[in-house]
Amino acid sequence: MIAFAYLAALLVSAASMVLIDRRWRLYLFAAPGRVLVVQAVGVGFLLAADLVGIGAGIFQRGEGPYLSGLDLAPHLPVEEPIFLWFLCHLTMLVFCGVRRGLDALADRCSARDGGPA
């Protein structure tokens, strides 16, 4: 069971981010159709970069007791696309959260100062 620890950690972390996203409707739950396209493009681009790196001999599969040992292709563990989904989702949650916070701050400042100049 220790062999799937990294995969389990990725899935738990990704599920936690989905719950955060659902609670505040920051990204995925704000516009699901559009977001799934953005996620697919982001993951696809990063996966293509991984495959280019693997083909060039730059990237190789690491060994460790926490990896599942399952490969989608030579030197491409099954955990990689899940990690890339996690990375893209995390990046967009942070971006959308910061943007929402800055917009709220600007609204408060505008209301305090009597509106836009």
MDAnalysis code that builds the backbone (N, CA, C; Angstrom):
import MDAnalysis as mda
import numpy as np

u = mda.Universe.empty(351, n_residues=117, atom_resindex=np.repeat(np.arange(117), 3), trajectory=True)
u.add_TopologyAttr("name", ["N", "CA", "C"] * 117)
u.add_TopologyAttr("resid", np.arange(1, 118))
u.add_TopologyAttr("resname", ["MET", "ILE", "ALA", "PHE", "ALA", "TYR", "LEU", "ALA", "ALA", "LEU", "LEU", "VAL", "SER", "ALA", "ALA", "SER", "MET", "VAL", "LEU", "ILE", "ASP", "ARG", "ARG", "TRP", "ARG", "LEU", "TYR", "LEU", "PHE", "ALA", "ALA", "PRO", "GLY", "ARG", "VAL", "LEU", "VAL", "VAL", "GLN", "ALA", "VAL", "GLY", "VAL", "GLY", "PHE", "LEU", "LEU", "ALA", "ALA", "ASP", "LEU", "VAL", "GLY", "ILE", "GLY", "ALA", "GLY", "ILE", "PHE", "GLN", "ARG", "GLY", "GLU", "GLY", "PRO", "TYR", "LEU", "SER", "GLY", "LEU", "ASP", "LEU", "ALA", "PRO", "HIS", "LEU", "PRO", "VAL", "GLU", "GLU", "PRO", "ILE", "PHE", "LEU", "TRP", "PHE", "LEU", "CYS", "HIS", "LEU", "THR", "MET", "LEU", "VAL", "PHE", "CYS", "GLY", "VAL", "ARG", "ARG", "GLY", "LEU", "ASP", "ALA", "LEU", "ALA", "ASP", "ARG", "CYS", "SER", "ALA", "ARG", "ASP", "GLY", "GLY", "PRO", "ALA"])
u.atoms.positions = np.array([
    [0.814, -1.197, 0.000],
    [0.000, 0.000, 0.000],
    [0.858, 1.261, 0.000],
    [2.044, 1.186, 0.534],
    [2.926, 2.346, 0.542],
    [3.299, 2.758, -0.881],
    [3.213, 1.797, -1.816],
    [3.574, 2.081, -3.200],
    [2.629, 3.100, -3.837],
    [1.430, 3.242, -3.331],
    [0.459, 4.176, -3.898],
    [0.297, 5.435, -3.040],
    [1.216, 5.679, -2.118],
    [1.096, 6.814, -1.199],
    [1.118, 8.153, -1.939],
    [1.976, 8.322, -2.924],
    [2.064, 9.585, -3.663],
    [0.778, 9.825, -4.454],
    [0.282, 8.783, -5.105],
    [-0.964, 8.892, -5.853],
    [-2.120, 9.239, -4.919],
    [-2.177, 8.596, -3.770],
    [-3.225, 8.881, -2.788],
    [-3.120, 10.322, -2.289],
    [-1.914, 10.784, -2.019],
    [-1.721, 12.162, -1.555],
    [-2.160, 13.167, -2.624],
    [-1.851, 12.878, -3.873],
    [-2.284, 13.757, -4.968],
    [-3.803, 13.812, -5.059],
    [-4.441, 12.653, -4.968],
    [-5.899, 12.598, -5.083],
    [-6.581, 13.297, -3.911],
    [-6.073, 13.115, -2.702],
    [-6.640, 13.791, -1.528],
    [-6.437, 15.297, -1.643],
    [-5.271, 15.720, -2.071],
    [-4.992, 17.146, -2.228],
    [-5.865, 17.764, -3.313],
    [-6.013, 17.071, -4.435],
    [-6.850, 17.571, -5.524],
    [-8.312, 17.652, -5.079],
    [-8.785, 16.649, -4.347],
    [-10.163, 16.665, -3.849],
    [-10.368, 17.814, -2.865],
    [-9.374, 18.086, -2.038],
    [-9.464, 19.205, -1.093],
    [-9.567, 20.532, -1.835],
    [-8.814, 20.672, -2.899],
    [-8.888, 21.917, -3.683],
    [-10.240, 22.052, -4.370],
    [-10.812, 20.938, -4.814],
    [-12.149, 20.986, -5.417],
    [-13.163, 21.453, -4.375],
    [-13.029, 20.988, -3.142],
    [-13.937, 21.436, -2.075],
    [-13.785, 22.929, -1.794],
    [-12.558, 23.412, -1.762],
    [-12.316, 24.846, -1.576],
    [-12.922, 25.629, -2.729],
    [-12.702, 25.131, -3.926],
    [-13.239, 25.773, -5.122],
    [-14.764, 25.792, -5.075],
    [-15.353, 24.698, -4.663],
    [-16.817, 24.620, -4.578],
    [-17.357, 25.609, -3.546],
    [-16.683, 25.700, -2.425],
    [-17.149, 26.581, -1.338],
    [-17.176, 28.046, -1.778],
    [-16.115, 28.505, -2.456],
    [-16.019, 29.919, -2.822],
    [-16.250, 30.175, -4.310],
    [-16.529, 29.138, -5.076],
    [-16.784, 29.257, -6.514],
    [-15.753, 30.172, -7.192],
    [-14.515, 29.785, -7.017],
    [-13.414, 30.593, -7.542],
    [-13.110, 30.301, -9.006],
    [-13.175, 29.057, -9.391],
    [-12.661, 28.673, -10.705],
    [-13.563, 27.629, -11.351],
    [-13.417, 26.370, -10.979],
    [-14.167, 25.286, -11.601],
    [-15.677, 25.476, -11.461],
    [-16.129, 25.885, -10.315],
    [-17.561, 26.020, -10.075],
    [-18.095, 27.380, -10.513],
    [-17.232, 28.261, -10.964],
    [-17.675, 29.559, -11.493],
    [-18.098, 29.430, -12.957],
    [-17.390, 28.619, -13.721],
    [-17.689, 28.429, -15.152],
    [-17.186, 27.049, -15.575],
    [-17.884, 25.977, -15.207],
    [-17.359, 24.616, -15.400],
    [-16.967, 24.260, -16.831],
    [-17.785, 24.574, -17.803],
    [-17.465, 24.209, -19.185],
    [-16.174, 24.841, -19.673],
    [-16.064, 26.134, -19.468],
    [-14.879, 26.873, -19.902],
    [-13.640, 26.414, -19.141],
    [-13.796, 26.169, -17.850],
    [-12.671, 25.765, -17.017],
    [-12.134, 24.398, -17.421],
    [-13.016, 23.471, -17.747],
    [-12.544, 22.145, -18.152],
    [-11.719, 22.221, -19.431],
    [-12.069, 23.141, -20.322],
    [-11.268, 23.349, -21.535],
    [-9.905, 23.927, -21.156],
    [-9.901, 24.929, -20.289],
    [-8.636, 25.544, -19.843],
    [-7.754, 24.508, -19.156],
    [-8.348, 23.705, -18.276],
    [-7.583, 22.662, -17.589],
    [-7.009, 21.659, -18.585],
    [-7.816, 21.230, -19.547],
    [-7.357, 20.251, -20.534],
    [-6.205, 20.819, -21.364],
    [-6.304, 22.080, -21.752],
    [-5.229, 22.705, -22.532],
    [-3.962, 22.812, -21.683],
    [-4.106, 23.245, -20.438],
    [-2.938, 23.376, -19.557],
    [-2.256, 22.042, -19.303],
    [-3.044, 21.045, -18.942],
    [-2.478, 19.713, -18.683],
    [-1.890, 19.141, -19.975],
    [-2.588, 19.316, -21.089],
    [-2.082, 18.814, -22.368],
    [-0.756, 19.438, -22.752],
    [-0.646, 20.759, -22.564],
    [0.601, 21.452, -22.883],
    [1.745, 20.938, -22.005],
    [1.501, 20.834, -20.701],
    [2.556, 20.370, -19.797],
    [2.905, 18.901, -20.035],
    [1.910, 18.101, -20.374],
    [2.168, 16.699, -20.690],
    [2.978, 16.577, -21.979],
    [2.673, 17.421, -22.963],
    [3.451, 17.427, -24.206],
    [4.894, 17.832, -23.922],
    [5.081, 18.822, -23.045],
    [6.439, 19.226, -22.670],
    [7.166, 18.079, -21.980],
    [6.457, 17.347, -21.126],
    [7.057, 16.170, -20.484],
    [7.489, 15.141, -21.526],
    [6.618, 14.881, -22.492],
    [6.942, 13.883, -23.521],
    [8.129, 14.312, -24.378],
    [8.228, 15.597, -24.668],
    [9.395, 16.105, -25.404],
    [10.656, 15.904, -24.563],
    [10.570, 16.234, -23.279],
    [11.713, 16.037, -22.380],
    [12.103, 14.581, -22.245],
    [11.115, 13.701, -22.187],
    [11.396, 12.266, -22.113],
    [12.060, 11.794, -23.405],
    [11.518, 12.244, -24.541],
    [12.086, 11.862, -25.839],
    [13.507, 12.353, -26.020],
    [13.813, 13.517, -25.447],
    [15.163, 14.079, -25.559],
    [16.125, 13.492, -24.522],
    [15.600, 12.663, -23.641],
    [16.452, 12.055, -22.614],
    [16.695, 12.953, -21.424],
    [15.973, 14.061, -21.335],
    [16.141, 14.994, -20.217],
    [15.418, 14.489, -18.976],
    [14.203, 13.970, -19.159],
    [13.402, 13.463, -18.040],
    [13.462, 11.951, -18.024],
    [13.610, 11.400, -16.831],
    [13.567, 9.957, -16.650],
    [12.719, 9.663, -15.427],
    [12.156, 8.489, -15.424],
    [11.305, 8.098, -14.305],
    [12.159, 7.904, -13.064],
    [11.770, 8.543, -12.000],
    [12.465, 8.369, -10.729],
    [11.993, 7.106, -10.032],
    [12.773, 6.649, -9.140],
    [12.412, 5.460, -8.359],
    [12.128, 5.907, -6.932],
    [11.204, 5.248, -6.327],
    [10.891, 5.543, -4.940],
    [9.823, 4.611, -4.427],
    [9.799, 4.402, -3.135],
    [8.837, 3.454, -2.576],
    [7.404, 3.967, -2.600],
    [7.212, 5.258, -2.817],
    [5.869, 5.844, -2.753],
    [5.174, 5.913, -4.107],
    [5.891, 5.639, -5.186],
    [5.298, 5.642, -6.515],
    [4.589, 4.325, -6.780],
    [3.551, 4.378, -7.581],
    [2.749, 3.174, -7.855],
    [3.500, 2.154, -8.710],
    [4.427, 2.622, -9.518],
    [5.132, 1.728, -10.427],
    [4.404, 1.540, -11.746],
    [3.249, 2.172, -11.910],
    [2.477, 2.089, -13.145],
    [2.884, 3.213, -14.076],
    [3.158, 2.873, -15.321],
    [3.570, 3.869, -16.309],
    [2.546, 3.963, -17.428],
    [2.299, 5.176, -17.887],
    [1.459, 5.398, -19.061],
    [2.277, 5.239, -20.333],
    [3.543, 5.545, -20.240],
    [4.515, 5.424, -21.325],
    [5.879, 5.288, -20.642],
    [6.906, 4.924, -21.383],
    [8.224, 4.848, -20.748],
    [8.590, 6.170, -20.073],
    [8.967, 6.096, -18.822],
    [9.381, 7.237, -18.006],
    [8.237, 8.219, -17.705],
    [7.003, 7.815, -17.910],
    [5.845, 8.669, -17.617],
    [4.927, 7.931, -16.643],
    [5.107, 8.180, -15.340],
    [4.281, 7.491, -14.347],
    [2.828, 7.964, -14.396],
    [1.936, 7.120, -13.955],
    [0.507, 7.429, -13.958],
    [0.209, 8.646, -13.076],
    [1.059, 8.917, -12.131],
    [0.866, 10.068, -11.237],
    [1.064, 11.411, -11.943],
    [1.802, 11.427, -13.040],
    [2.165, 12.698, -13.694],
    [0.962, 13.504, -14.182],
    [0.020, 12.945, -14.945],
    [-1.110, 13.767, -15.364],
    [-1.966, 14.236, -14.191],
    [-2.041, 13.444, -13.140],
    [-2.798, 13.866, -11.958],
    [-2.086, 15.021, -11.278],
    [-0.759, 14.954, -11.187],
    [0.006, 16.071, -10.631],
    [-0.163, 17.324, -11.491],
    [-0.153, 17.166, -12.803],
    [-0.299, 18.327, -13.686],
    [-1.691, 18.953, -13.543],
    [-2.735, 18.127, -13.394],
    [-4.086, 18.645, -13.118],
    [-4.054, 19.449, -11.821],
    [-3.457, 18.855, -10.772],
    [-3.335, 19.505, -9.468],
    [-2.622, 20.844, -9.601],
    [-1.516, 20.856, -10.325],
    [-0.721, 22.073, -10.490],
    [-1.510, 23.172, -11.201],
    [-2.183, 22.821, -12.284],
    [-2.989, 23.804, -13.022],
    [-4.144, 24.320, -12.169],
    [-4.814, 23.419, -11.463],
    [-5.947, 23.823, -10.631],
    [-5.476, 24.721, -9.482],
    [-4.397, 24.346, -8.836],
    [-3.861, 25.157, -7.745],
    [-3.479, 26.552, -8.230],
    [-2.806, 26.618, -9.356],
    [-2.395, 27.906, -9.918],
    [-3.604, 28.800, -10.174],
    [-4.634, 28.232, -10.773],
    [-5.820, 29.033, -11.083],
    [-6.614, 29.395, -9.835],
    [-6.647, 28.527, -8.835],
    [-7.323, 28.876, -7.582],
    [-6.628, 30.045, -6.904],
    [-5.312, 30.013, -6.870],
    [-4.565, 31.125, -6.271],
    [-4.808, 32.404, -7.062],
    [-4.724, 32.329, -8.380],
    [-4.945, 33.506, -9.220],
    [-6.340, 34.082, -8.994],
    [-7.353, 33.230, -9.071],
    [-8.739, 33.700, -8.926],
    [-9.013, 34.207, -7.519],
    [-8.432, 33.562, -6.514],
    [-8.607, 34.017, -5.135],
    [-7.968, 35.366, -4.893],
    [-6.754, 35.550, -5.389],
    [-6.070, 36.843, -5.236],
    [-6.829, 37.923, -5.995],
    [-7.272, 37.613, -7.197],
    [-8.029, 38.598, -7.980],
    [-9.310, 38.996, -7.264],
    [-10.021, 38.017, -6.713],
    [-11.253, 38.331, -5.981],
    [-10.951, 39.196, -4.753],
    [-9.879, 38.872, -4.059],
    [-9.492, 39.672, -2.896],
    [-9.127, 41.099, -3.273],
    [-8.379, 41.267, -4.354],
    [-8.008, 42.612, -4.805],
    [-9.229, 43.393, -5.288],
    [-10.153, 42.726, -5.973],
    [-11.387, 43.391, -6.405],
    [-12.210, 43.850, -5.206],
    [-12.304, 43.015, -4.174],
    [-13.047, 43.393, -2.969],
    [-12.384, 44.577, -2.274],
    [-11.062, 44.573, -2.234],
    [-10.331, 45.687, -1.622],
    [-10.557, 46.971, -2.410],
    [-10.522, 46.890, -3.731],
    [-10.755, 48.071, -4.565],
    [-12.175, 48.591, -4.371],
    [-13.150, 47.688, -4.250],
    [-14.534, 48.113, -4.017],
    [-14.669, 48.833, -2.683],
    [-14.013, 48.309, -1.645],
    [-14.080, 48.968, -0.327],
    [-13.427, 50.336, -0.365],
    [-12.294, 50.418, -1.030],
    [-11.604, 51.718, -1.126],
    [-12.442, 52.707, -1.926],
    [-13.065, 52.238, -2.984],
    [-13.896, 53.093, -3.811],
    [-15.108, 53.593, -3.033],
    [-15.733, 52.694, -2.274],
    [-16.894, 53.085, -1.471],
    [-16.495, 54.077, -0.386],
    [-15.334, 53.878, 0.208],
    [-14.869, 54.763, 1.277],
    [-14.537, 56.148, 0.729],
    [-13.996, 56.200, -0.485],
    [-13.567, 57.474, -1.051],
    [-14.670, 58.160, -1.856],
    [-15.848, 57.573, -1.899],
    [-16.954, 58.212, -2.603],
    [-17.090, 57.824, -4.061],
    [-16.506, 56.722, -4.466],
    [-16.661, 56.258, -5.849],
    [-15.427, 56.514, -6.675],
    [-15.486, 56.094, -7.936],
    [-14.314, 56.275, -8.822],
    [-14.065, 57.734, -9.121],
    [-12.808, 58.029, -9.336],
    [-12.424, 59.437, -9.577],
    [-12.721, 59.860, -10.990],
])
